Amino acid sequence: MYRTEMDAAKHLIGESRNDLTVAIAKVKKAEDECNKQKERYSQVMNLRTTDRKAMEDLERRMA
C-alpha cells in the first residue's frame, strides 16, 4: 500500500509541476500583452494631445 500511495503522490507532484509551468507561461503572456497595451495607450494619449493642440491652433487662426 505504501508503494501505491508514493506512486500516486509522485504522479500528483508531476501534474502540479506541469500545471505550474503552464500557469507561468500564461502569466508571462498576460504581462507581455499588458505592457503592449500600456505602450499603445501612451502613444494614443500623446497623439490625442498633439491633435488637440493642432485643433486649438486652427481655431485660433479661424477666429
N, CA, C and O atoms as a Tripos MOL2 file, in Angstrom:
@<TRIPOS>MOLECULE
protein
  252   251    63     0     0
PROTEIN
NO_CHARGES

@<TRIPOS>ATOM
      1 N           0.8210   -1.1870    0.0000 N.3       1 MET1
      2 CA          0.0000    0.0000    0.0000 C.3       1 MET1
      3 C           0.8720    1.2600    0.0000 C.2       1 MET1
      4 O           0.5370    2.2460   -0.6560 O.2       1 MET1
      5 N           1.9550    1.2290    0.7120 N.am      2 TYR2
      6 CA          2.8420    2.3870    0.7710 C.3       2 TYR2
      7 C           3.3490    2.7430   -0.6250 C.2       2 TYR2
      8 O           3.4040    3.9190   -0.9870 O.2       2 TYR2
      9 N           3.7130    1.7420   -1.3990 N.am      3 ARG3
     10 CA          4.2410    1.9570   -2.7590 C.3       3 ARG3
     11 C           3.1870    2.6140   -3.6390 C.2       3 ARG3
     12 O           3.5040    3.5230   -4.4060 O.2       3 ARG3
     13 N           1.9570    2.1730   -3.5400 N.am      4 THR4
     14 CA          0.8640    2.7340   -4.3390 C.3       4 THR4
     15 C           0.6460    4.2040   -3.9900 C.2       4 THR4
     16 O           0.4660    5.0430   -4.8730 O.2       4 THR4
     17 N           0.6640    4.5020   -2.7100 N.am      5 GLU5
     18 CA          0.4770    5.8920   -2.2820 C.3       5 GLU5
     19 C           1.6260    6.7810   -2.7480 C.2       5 GLU5
     20 O           1.4040    7.9200   -3.1610 O.2       5 GLU5
     21 N           2.8440    6.2670   -2.6830 N.am      6 MET6
     22 CA          4.0010    7.0330   -3.1540 C.3       6 MET6
     23 C           3.9050    7.2940   -4.6560 C.2       6 MET6
     24 O           4.2020    8.3960   -5.1160 O.2       6 MET6
     25 N           3.4940    6.2870   -5.4140 N.am      7 ASP7
     26 CA          3.3430    6.4650   -6.8620 C.3       7 ASP7
     27 C           2.2650    7.5030   -7.1750 C.2       7 ASP7
     28 O           2.4330    8.3340   -8.0670 O.2       7 ASP7
     29 N           1.1660    7.4460   -6.4390 N.am      8 ALA8
     30 CA          0.0890    8.4200   -6.6520 C.3       8 ALA8
     31 C           0.5690    9.8270   -6.2980 C.2       8 ALA8
     32 O           0.2590   10.7870   -7.0040 O.2       8 ALA8
     33 N           1.3170    9.9480   -5.2190 N.am      9 ALA9
     34 CA          1.8370   11.2540   -4.8070 C.3       9 ALA9
     35 C           2.8190   11.7990   -5.8440 C.2       9 ALA9
     36 O           2.7790   12.9840   -6.1750 O.2       9 ALA9
     37 N           3.6950   10.9440   -6.3520 N.am     10 LYS10
     38 CA          4.6470   11.3700   -7.3830 C.3      10 LYS10
     39 C           3.9180   11.8200   -8.6440 C.2      10 LYS10
     40 O           4.3100   12.7950   -9.2870 O.2      10 LYS10
     41 N           2.8680   11.1090   -8.9850 N.am     11 HIS11
     42 CA          2.0700   11.4780  -10.1570 C.3      11 HIS11
     43 C           1.4260   12.8550   -9.9540 C.2      11 HIS11
     44 O           1.4470   13.6930  -10.8550 O.2      11 HIS11
     45 N           0.8600   13.0800   -8.7750 N.am     12 LEU12
     46 CA          0.2560   14.3820   -8.4750 C.3      12 LEU12
     47 C           1.2910   15.5060   -8.4940 C.2      12 LEU12
     48 O           1.0160   16.6060   -8.9740 O.2      12 LEU12
     49 N           2.4660   15.2250   -7.9770 N.am     13 ILE13
     50 CA          3.5340   16.2300   -7.9890 C.3      13 ILE13
     51 C           3.9220   16.5610   -9.4260 C.2      13 ILE13
     52 O           4.1220   17.7270   -9.7670 O.2      13 ILE13
     53 N           4.0260   15.5430  -10.2560 N.am     14 GLY14
     54 CA          4.3530   15.7660  -11.6650 C.3      14 GLY14
     55 C           3.2940   16.6010  -12.3680 C.2      14 GLY14
     56 O           3.6190   17.5140  -13.1270 O.2      14 GLY14
     57 N           2.0340   16.2890  -12.1160 N.am     15 GLU15
     58 CA          0.9440   17.0610  -12.7180 C.3      15 GLU15
     59 C           0.9660   18.5060  -12.2220 C.2      15 GLU15
     60 O           0.7300   19.4400  -12.9870 O.2      15 GLU15
     61 N           1.2510   18.6730  -10.9350 N.am     16 SER16
     62 CA          1.3110   20.0210  -10.3670 C.3      16 SER16
     63 C           2.4360   20.8320  -11.0020 C.2      16 SER16
     64 O           2.2680   22.0190  -11.2820 O.2      16 SER16
     65 N           3.5660   20.2010  -11.2270 N.am     17 ARG17
     66 CA          4.6810   20.8950  -11.8870 C.3      17 ARG17
     67 C           4.2960   21.3070  -13.2990 C.2      17 ARG17
     68 O           4.6140   22.4130  -13.7370 O.2      17 ARG17
     69 N           3.6100   20.4150  -14.0150 N.am     18 ASN18
     70 CA          3.1610   20.7470  -15.3680 C.3      18 ASN18
     71 C           2.1720   21.9060  -15.3380 C.2      18 ASN18
     72 O           2.2480   22.8200  -16.1590 O.2      18 ASN18
     73 N           1.2440   21.8620  -14.3870 N.am     19 ASP19
     74 CA          0.2680   22.9490  -14.2540 C.3      19 ASP19
     75 C           0.9720   24.2700  -13.9410 C.2      19 ASP19
     76 O           0.5980   25.3190  -14.4650 O.2      19 ASP19
     77 N           1.9820   24.2130  -13.0930 N.am     20 LEU20
     78 CA          2.7420   25.4110  -12.7490 C.3      20 LEU20
     79 C           3.4370   25.9810  -13.9820 C.2      20 LEU20
     80 O           3.4330   27.1940  -14.1950 O.2      20 LEU20
     81 N           4.0240   25.1220  -14.7780 N.am     21 THR21
     82 CA          4.7020   25.5650  -15.9950 C.3      21 THR21
     83 C           3.7280   26.2530  -16.9400 C.2      21 THR21
     84 O           4.0420   27.2940  -17.5160 O.2      21 THR21
     85 N           2.5560   25.6720  -17.0960 N.am     22 VAL22
     86 CA          1.5310   26.2680  -17.9600 C.3      22 VAL22
     87 C           1.0750   27.6090  -17.3900 C.2      22 VAL22
     88 O           0.9250   28.5830  -18.1270 O.2      22 VAL22
     89 N           0.8570   27.6550  -16.0890 N.am     23 ALA23
     90 CA          0.4080   28.8960  -15.4490 C.3      23 ALA23
     91 C           1.4550   29.9990  -15.5910 C.2      23 ALA23
     92 O           1.1090   31.1500  -15.8600 O.2      23 ALA23
     93 N           2.7080   29.6630  -15.4150 N.am     24 ILE24
     94 CA          3.7780   30.6550  -15.5560 C.3      24 ILE24
     95 C           3.8240   31.1890  -16.9830 C.2      24 ILE24
     96 O           4.0190   32.3860  -17.1920 O.2      24 ILE24
     97 N           3.6470   30.3110  -17.9600 N.am     25 ALA25
     98 CA          3.6370   30.7450  -19.3600 C.3      25 ALA25
     99 C           2.4640   31.6890  -19.6290 C.2      25 ALA25
    100 O           2.6140   32.6770  -20.3480 O.2      25 ALA25
    101 N           1.3030   31.3860  -19.0550 N.am     26 LYS26
    102 CA          0.1340   32.2560  -19.2340 C.3      26 LYS26
    103 C           0.3540   33.6170  -18.5830 C.2      26 LYS26
    104 O          -0.0250   34.6470  -19.1390 O.2      26 LYS26
    105 N           0.9640   33.6150  -17.4110 N.am     27 VAL27
    106 CA          1.2530   34.8730  -16.7220 C.3      27 VAL27
    107 C           2.2100   35.7160  -17.5590 C.2      27 VAL27
    108 O           2.0060   36.9200  -17.7140 O.2      27 VAL27
    109 N           3.2400   35.0940  -18.0900 N.am     28 LYS28
    110 CA          4.2140   35.8160  -18.9240 C.3      28 LYS28
    111 C           3.5240   36.4220  -20.1380 C.2      28 LYS28
    112 O           3.7700   37.5760  -20.4880 O.2      28 LYS28
    113 N           2.6680   35.6450  -20.7730 N.am     29 LYS29
    114 CA          1.9460   36.1380  -21.9490 C.3      29 LYS29
    115 C           1.0360   37.3110  -21.5690 C.2      29 LYS29
    116 O           0.9630   38.3010  -22.2970 O.2      29 LYS29
    117 N           0.3510   37.2000  -20.4410 N.am     30 ALA30
    118 CA         -0.5360   38.2710  -19.9860 C.3      30 ALA30
    119 C           0.2610   39.5340  -19.6430 C.2      30 ALA30
    120 O          -0.1710   40.6440  -19.9570 O.2      30 ALA30
    121 N           1.4150   39.3700  -19.0040 N.am     31 GLU31
    122 CA          2.2590   40.5270  -18.6910 C.3      31 GLU31
    123 C           2.7470   41.2090  -19.9600 C.2      31 GLU31
    124 O           2.7620   42.4370  -20.0430 O.2      31 GLU31
    125 N           3.1450   40.4160  -20.9450 N.am     32 ASP32
    126 CA          3.5910   40.9790  -22.2160 C.3      32 ASP32
    127 C           2.4670   41.7570  -22.8900 C.2      32 ASP32
    128 O           2.6830   42.8600  -23.3940 O.2      32 ASP32
    129 N           1.2750   41.1850  -22.8980 N.am     33 GLU33
    130 CA          0.1220   41.8580  -23.5080 C.3      33 GLU33
    131 C          -0.2060   43.1460  -22.7530 C.2      33 GLU33
    132 O          -0.5150   44.1670  -23.3670 O.2      33 GLU33
    133 N          -0.1390   43.0980  -21.4500 N.am     34 CYS34
    134 CA         -0.3960   44.2880  -20.6310 C.3      34 CYS34
    135 C           0.6100   45.3860  -20.9580 C.2      34 CYS34
    136 O           0.2330   46.5490  -21.1020 O.2      34 CYS34
    137 N           1.8670   45.0330  -21.0760 N.am     35 ASN35
    138 CA          2.8950   46.0200  -21.4090 C.3      35 ASN35
    139 C           2.6730   46.6090  -22.7980 C.2      35 ASN35
    140 O           2.8730   47.8060  -23.0030 O.2      35 ASN35
    141 N           2.2610   45.7760  -23.7520 N.am     36 LYS36
    142 CA          1.9600   46.2720  -25.1000 C.3      36 LYS36
    143 C           0.7930   47.2540  -25.0630 C.2      36 LYS36
    144 O           0.8260   48.2960  -25.7170 O.2      36 LYS36
    145 N          -0.2330   46.9120  -24.2940 N.am     37 GLN37
    146 CA         -1.4050   47.7850  -24.2060 C.3      37 GLN37
    147 C          -1.0640   49.1050  -23.5030 C.2      37 GLN37
    148 O          -1.5750   50.1580  -23.8860 O.2      37 GLN37
    149 N          -0.2130   49.0560  -22.4890 N.am     38 LYS38
    150 CA          0.2190   50.2880  -21.8200 C.3      38 LYS38
    151 C           0.9710   51.1880  -22.7970 C.2      38 LYS38
    152 O           0.7570   52.4000  -22.8230 O.2      38 LYS38
    153 N           1.8440   50.5960  -23.5910 N.am     39 GLU39
    154 CA          2.5980   51.3640  -24.5820 C.3      39 GLU39
    155 C           1.6570   51.9730  -25.6140 C.2      39 GLU39
    156 O           1.7990   53.1400  -25.9800 O.2      39 GLU39
    157 N           0.7050   51.1880  -26.0770 N.am     40 ARG40
    158 CA         -0.2670   51.6910  -27.0600 C.3      40 ARG40
    159 C          -1.0960   52.8270  -26.4560 C.2      40 ARG40
    160 O          -1.3480   53.8310  -27.1230 O.2      40 ARG40
    161 N          -1.5130   52.6750  -25.2190 N.am     41 TYR41
    162 CA         -2.2760   53.7220  -24.5340 C.3      41 TYR41
    163 C          -1.4650   55.0150  -24.4810 C.2      41 TYR41
    164 O          -1.9850   56.0980  -24.7480 O.2      41 TYR41
    165 N          -0.1950   54.8870  -24.1360 N.am     42 SER42
    166 CA          0.6750   56.0530  -24.0610 C.3      42 SER42
    167 C           0.7860   56.7380  -25.4210 C.2      42 SER42
    168 O           0.7350   57.9650  -25.5070 O.2      42 SER42
    169 N           0.9360   55.9550  -26.4700 N.am     43 GLN43
    170 CA          1.0210   56.5150  -27.8200 C.3      43 GLN43
    171 C          -0.2630   57.2480  -28.1920 C.2      43 GLN43
    172 O          -0.2200   58.3550  -28.7280 O.2      43 GLN43
    173 N          -1.3900   56.6340  -27.9090 N.am     44 VAL44
    174 CA         -2.6820   57.2390  -28.2470 C.3      44 VAL44
    175 C          -2.8800   58.5380  -27.4740 C.2      44 VAL44
    176 O          -3.3640   59.5230  -28.0310 O.2      44 VAL44
    177 N          -2.5130   58.5470  -26.2070 N.am     45 MET45
    178 CA         -2.6640   59.7670  -25.4160 C.3      45 MET45
    179 C          -1.7720   60.8870  -25.9520 C.2      45 MET45
    180 O          -2.1790   62.0480  -25.9750 O.2      45 MET45
    181 N          -0.5690   60.5440  -26.3800 N.am     46 ASN46
    182 CA          0.3150   61.5550  -26.9660 C.3      46 ASN46
    183 C          -0.2610   62.0950  -28.2710 C.2      46 ASN46
    184 O          -0.2230   63.3000  -28.5200 O.2      46 ASN46
    185 N          -0.7940   61.2020  -29.1000 N.am     47 LEU47
    186 CA         -1.4140   61.6390  -30.3540 C.3      47 LEU47
    187 C          -2.6320   62.5110  -30.0810 C.2      47 LEU47
    188 O          -2.8690   63.4920  -30.7860 O.2      47 LEU47
    189 N          -3.3910   62.1600  -29.0740 N.am     48 ARG48
    190 CA         -4.5780   62.9380  -28.7110 C.3      48 ARG48
    191 C          -4.1770   64.3510  -28.3040 C.2      48 ARG48
    192 O          -4.8140   65.3260  -28.7030 O.2      48 ARG48
    193 N          -3.1300   64.4500  -27.5170 N.am     49 THR49
    194 CA         -2.6450   65.7660  -27.0960 C.3      49 THR49
    195 C          -2.1760   66.5770  -28.3010 C.2      49 THR49
    196 O          -2.4720   67.7670  -28.4070 O.2      49 THR49
    197 N          -1.4550   65.9400  -29.1910 N.am     50 THR50
    198 CA         -0.9830   66.6170  -30.4010 C.3      50 THR50
    199 C          -2.1550   67.0940  -31.2420 C.2      50 THR50
    200 O          -2.1580   68.2270  -31.7240 O.2      50 THR50
    201 N          -3.1460   66.2360  -31.4190 N.am     51 ASP51
    202 CA         -4.3250   66.6120  -32.2040 C.3      51 ASP51
    203 C          -5.0810   67.7650  -31.5490 C.2      51 ASP51
    204 O          -5.5340   68.6820  -32.2340 O.2      51 ASP51
    205 N          -5.2160   67.7200  -30.2380 N.am     52 ARG52
    206 CA         -5.9260   68.7860  -29.5290 C.3      52 ARG52
    207 C          -5.2140   70.1250  -29.7300 C.2      52 ARG52
    208 O          -5.8600   71.1450  -29.9700 O.2      52 ARG52
    209 N          -3.8890   70.1180  -29.6300 N.am     53 LYS53
    210 CA         -3.1260   71.3480  -29.8350 C.3      53 LYS53
    211 C          -3.2900   71.8610  -31.2630 C.2      53 LYS53
    212 O          -3.4120   73.0660  -31.4810 O.2      53 LYS53
    213 N          -3.2940   70.9550  -32.2280 N.am     54 ALA54
    214 CA         -3.4730   71.3590  -33.6250 C.3      54 ALA54
    215 C          -4.8560   71.9630  -33.8340 C.2      54 ALA54
    216 O          -4.9940   72.9590  -34.5420 O.2      54 ALA54
    217 N          -5.8740   71.3730  -33.2270 N.am     55 MET55
    218 CA         -7.2340   71.9130  -33.3580 C.3      55 MET55
    219 C          -7.3390   73.2890  -32.7090 C.2      55 MET55
    220 O          -7.9610   74.1920  -33.2690 O.2      55 MET55
    221 N          -6.7420   73.4560  -31.5450 N.am     56 GLU56
    222 CA         -6.7680   74.7570  -30.8790 C.3      56 GLU56
    223 C          -6.0690   75.8130  -31.7300 C.2      56 GLU56
    224 O          -6.5260   76.9540  -31.8130 O.2      56 GLU56
    225 N          -4.9670   75.4310  -32.3570 N.am     57 ASP57
    226 CA         -4.2420   76.3500  -33.2310 C.3      57 ASP57
    227 C          -5.1070   76.7480  -34.4270 C.2      57 ASP57
    228 O          -5.1620   77.9220  -34.7950 O.2      57 ASP57
    229 N          -5.7750   75.7750  -35.0290 N.am     58 LEU58
    230 CA         -6.6640   76.0710  -36.1580 C.3      58 LEU58
    231 C          -7.8160   76.9750  -35.7330 C.2      58 LEU58
    232 O          -8.1870   77.8940  -36.4620 O.2      58 LEU58
    233 N          -8.3760   76.7180  -34.5670 N.am     59 GLU59
    234 CA         -9.4750   77.5510  -34.0690 C.3      59 GLU59
    235 C          -9.0120   78.9880  -33.8390 C.2      59 GLU59
    236 O          -9.7420   79.9360  -34.1270 O.2      59 GLU59
    237 N          -7.7900   79.1410  -33.3150 N.am     60 ARG60
    238 CA         -7.2490   80.4850  -33.1050 C.3      60 ARG60
    239 C          -7.0540   81.2120  -34.4340 C.2      60 ARG60
    240 O          -7.3280   82.4070  -34.5450 O.2      60 ARG60
    241 N          -6.5780   80.4780  -35.4390 N.am     61 ARG61
    242 CA         -6.3630   81.0970  -36.7490 C.3      61 ARG61
    243 C          -7.6750   81.4760  -37.4180 C.2      61 ARG61
    244 O          -7.7470   82.4750  -38.1340 O.2      61 ARG61
    245 N          -8.7120   80.6790  -37.1860 N.am     62 MET62
    246 CA        -10.0130   80.9510  -37.8010 C.3      62 MET62
    247 C         -10.7190   82.1260  -37.1280 C.2      62 MET62
    248 O         -11.5420   82.7920  -37.7560 O.2      62 MET62
    249 N         -10.4160   82.3810  -35.8910 N.am     63 ALA63
    250 CA        -11.1160   83.4420  -35.1430 C.3      63 ALA63
    251 C         -10.6720   84.8260  -35.5320 C.2      63 ALA63
    252 O         -11.1720   85.8110  -34.9890 O.2      63 ALA63
@<TRIPOS>BOND
     1     1     2 1
     2     2     3 1
     3     3     4 2
     4     3     5 am
     5     5     6 1
     6     6     7 1
     7     7     8 2
     8     7     9 am
     9     9    10 1
    10    10    11 1
    11    11    12 2
    12    11    13 am
    13    13    14 1
    14    14    15 1
    15    15    16 2
    16    15    17 am
    17    17    18 1
    18    18    19 1
    19    19    20 2
    20    19    21 am
    21    21    22 1
    22    22    23 1
    23    23    24 2
    24    23    25 am
    25    25    26 1
    26    26    27 1
    27    27    28 2
    28    27    29 am
    29    29    30 1
    30    30    31 1
    31    31    32 2
    32    31    33 am
    33    33    34 1
    34    34    35 1
    35    35    36 2
    36    35    37 am
    37    37    38 1
    38    38    39 1
    39    39    40 2
    40    39    41 am
    41    41    42 1
    42    42    43 1
    43    43    44 2
    44    43    45 am
    45    45    46 1
    46    46    47 1
    47    47    48 2
    48    47    49 am
    49    49    50 1
    50    50    51 1
    51    51    52 2
    52    51    53 am
    53    53    54 1
    54    54    55 1
    55    55    56 2
    56    55    57 am
    57    57    58 1
    58    58    59 1
    59    59    60 2
    60    59    61 am
    61    61    62 1
    62    62    63 1
    63    63    64 2
    64    63    65 am
    65    65    66 1
    66    66    67 1
    67    67    68 2
    68    67    69 am
    69    69    70 1
    70    70    71 1
    71    71    72 2
    72    71    73 am
    73    73    74 1
    74    74    75 1
    75    75    76 2
    76    75    77 am
    77    77    78 1
    78    78    79 1
    79    79    80 2
    80    79    81 am
    81    81    82 1
    82    82    83 1
    83    83    84 2
    84    83    85 am
    85    85    86 1
    86    86    87 1
    87    87    88 2
    88    87    89 am
    89    89    90 1
    90    90    91 1
    91    91    92 2
    92    91    93 am
    93    93    94 1
    94    94    95 1
    95    95    96 2
    96    95    97 am
    97    97    98 1
    98    98    99 1
    99    99   100 2
   100    99   101 am
   101   101   102 1
   102   102   103 1
   103   103   104 2
   104   103   105 am
   105   105   106 1
   106   106   107 1
   107   107   108 2
   108   107   109 am
   109   109   110 1
   110   110   111 1
   111   111   112 2
   112   111   113 am
   113   113   114 1
   114   114   115 1
   115   115   116 2
   116   115   117 am
   117   117   118 1
   118   118   119 1
   119   119   120 2
   120   119   121 am
   121   121   122 1
   122   122   123 1
   123   123   124 2
   124   123   125 am
   125   125   126 1
   126   126   127 1
   127   127   128 2
   128   127   129 am
   129   129   130 1
   130   130   131 1
   131   131   132 2
   132   131   133 am
   133   133   134 1
   134   134   135 1
   135   135   136 2
   136   135   137 am
   137   137   138 1
   138   138   139 1
   139   139   140 2
   140   139   141 am
   141   141   142 1
   142   142   143 1
   143   143   144 2
   144   143   145 am
   145   145   146 1
   146   146   147 1
   147   147   148 2
   148   147   149 am
   149   149   150 1
   150   150   151 1
   151   151   152 2
   152   151   153 am
   153   153   154 1
   154   154   155 1
   155   155   156 2
   156   155   157 am
   157   157   158 1
   158   158   159 1
   159   159   160 2
   160   159   161 am
   161   161   162 1
   162   162   163 1
   163   163   164 2
   164   163   165 am
   165   165   166 1
   166   166   167 1
   167   167   168 2
   168   167   169 am
   169   169   170 1
   170   170   171 1
   171   171   172 2
   172   171   173 am
   173   173   174 1
   174   174   175 1
   175   175   176 2
   176   175   177 am
   177   177   178 1
   178   178   179 1
   179   179   180 2
   180   179   181 am
   181   181   182 1
   182   182   183 1
   183   183   184 2
   184   183   185 am
   185   185   186 1
   186   186   187 1
   187   187   188 2
   188   187   189 am
   189   189   190 1
   190   190   191 1
   191   191   192 2
   192   191   193 am
   193   193   194 1
   194   194   195 1
   195   195   196 2
   196   195   197 am
   197   197   198 1
   198   198   199 1
   199   199   200 2
   200   199   201 am
   201   201   202 1
   202   202   203 1
   203   203   204 2
   204   203   205 am
   205   205   206 1
   206   206   207 1
   207   207   208 2
   208   207   209 am
   209   209   210 1
   210   210   211 1
   211   211   212 2
   212   211   213 am
   213   213   214 1
   214   214   215 1
   215   215   216 2
   216   215   217 am
   217   217   218 1
   218   218   219 1
   219   219   220 2
   220   219   221 am
   221   221   222 1
   222   222   223 1
   223   223   224 2
   224   223   225 am
   225   225   226 1
   226   226   227 1
   227   227   228 2
   228   227   229 am
   229   229   230 1
   230   230   231 1
   231   231   232 2
   232   231   233 am
   233   233   234 1
   234   234   235 1
   235   235   236 2
   236   235   237 am
   237   237   238 1
   238   238   239 1
   239   239   240 2
   240   239   241 am
   241   241   242 1
   242   242   243 1
   243   243   244 2
   244   243   245 am
   245   245   246 1
   246   246   247 1
   247   247   248 2
   248   247   249 am
   249   249   250 1
   250   250   251 1
   251   251   252 2
@<TRIPOS>SUBSTRUCTURE
     1 MET1         2 RESIDUE 1 A MET
     2 TYR2         6 RESIDUE 1 A TYR
     3 ARG3        10 RESIDUE 1 A ARG
     4 THR4        14 RESIDUE 1 A THR
     5 GLU5        18 RESIDUE 1 A GLU
     6 MET6        22 RESIDUE 1 A MET
     7 ASP7        26 RESIDUE 1 A ASP
     8 ALA8        30 RESIDUE 1 A ALA
     9 ALA9        34 RESIDUE 1 A ALA
    10 LYS10       38 RESIDUE 1 A LYS
    11 HIS11       42 RESIDUE 1 A HIS
    12 LEU12       46 RESIDUE 1 A LEU
    13 ILE13       50 RESIDUE 1 A ILE
    14 GLY14       54 RESIDUE 1 A GLY
    15 GLU15       58 RESIDUE 1 A GLU
    16 SER16       62 RESIDUE 1 A SER
    17 ARG17       66 RESIDUE 1 A ARG
    18 ASN18       70 RESIDUE 1 A ASN
    19 ASP19       74 RESIDUE 1 A ASP
    20 LEU20       78 RESIDUE 1 A LEU
    21 THR21       82 RESIDUE 1 A THR
    22 VAL22       86 RESIDUE 1 A VAL
    23 ALA23       90 RESIDUE 1 A ALA
    24 ILE24       94 RESIDUE 1 A ILE
    25 ALA25       98 RESIDUE 1 A ALA
    26 LYS26      102 RESIDUE 1 A LYS
    27 VAL27      106 RESIDUE 1 A VAL
    28 LYS28      110 RESIDUE 1 A LYS
    29 LYS29      114 RESIDUE 1 A LYS
    30 ALA30      118 RESIDUE 1 A ALA
    31 GLU31      122 RESIDUE 1 A GLU
    32 ASP32      126 RESIDUE 1 A ASP
    33 GLU33      130 RESIDUE 1 A GLU
    34 CYS34      134 RESIDUE 1 A CYS
    35 ASN35      138 RESIDUE 1 A ASN
    36 LYS36      142 RESIDUE 1 A LYS
    37 GLN37      146 RESIDUE 1 A GLN
    38 LYS38      150 RESIDUE 1 A LYS
    39 GLU39      154 RESIDUE 1 A GLU
    40 ARG40      158 RESIDUE 1 A ARG
    41 TYR41      162 RESIDUE 1 A TYR
    42 SER42      166 RESIDUE 1 A SER
    43 GLN43      170 RESIDUE 1 A GLN
    44 VAL44      174 RESIDUE 1 A VAL
    45 MET45      178 RESIDUE 1 A MET
    46 ASN46      182 RESIDUE 1 A ASN
    47 LEU47      186 RESIDUE 1 A LEU
    48 ARG48      190 RESIDUE 1 A ARG
    49 THR49      194 RESIDUE 1 A THR
    50 THR50      198 RESIDUE 1 A THR
    51 ASP51      202 RESIDUE 1 A ASP
    52 ARG52      206 RESIDUE 1 A ARG
    53 LYS53      210 RESIDUE 1 A LYS
    54 ALA54      214 RESIDUE 1 A ALA
    55 MET55      218 RESIDUE 1 A MET
    56 GLU56      222 RESIDUE 1 A GLU
    57 ASP57      226 RESIDUE 1 A ASP
    58 LEU58      230 RESIDUE 1 A LEU
    59 GLU59      234 RESIDUE 1 A GLU
    60 ARG60      238 RESIDUE 1 A ARG
    61 ARG61      242 RESIDUE 1 A ARG
    62 MET62      246 RESIDUE 1 A MET
    63 ALA63      250 RESIDUE 1 A ALA
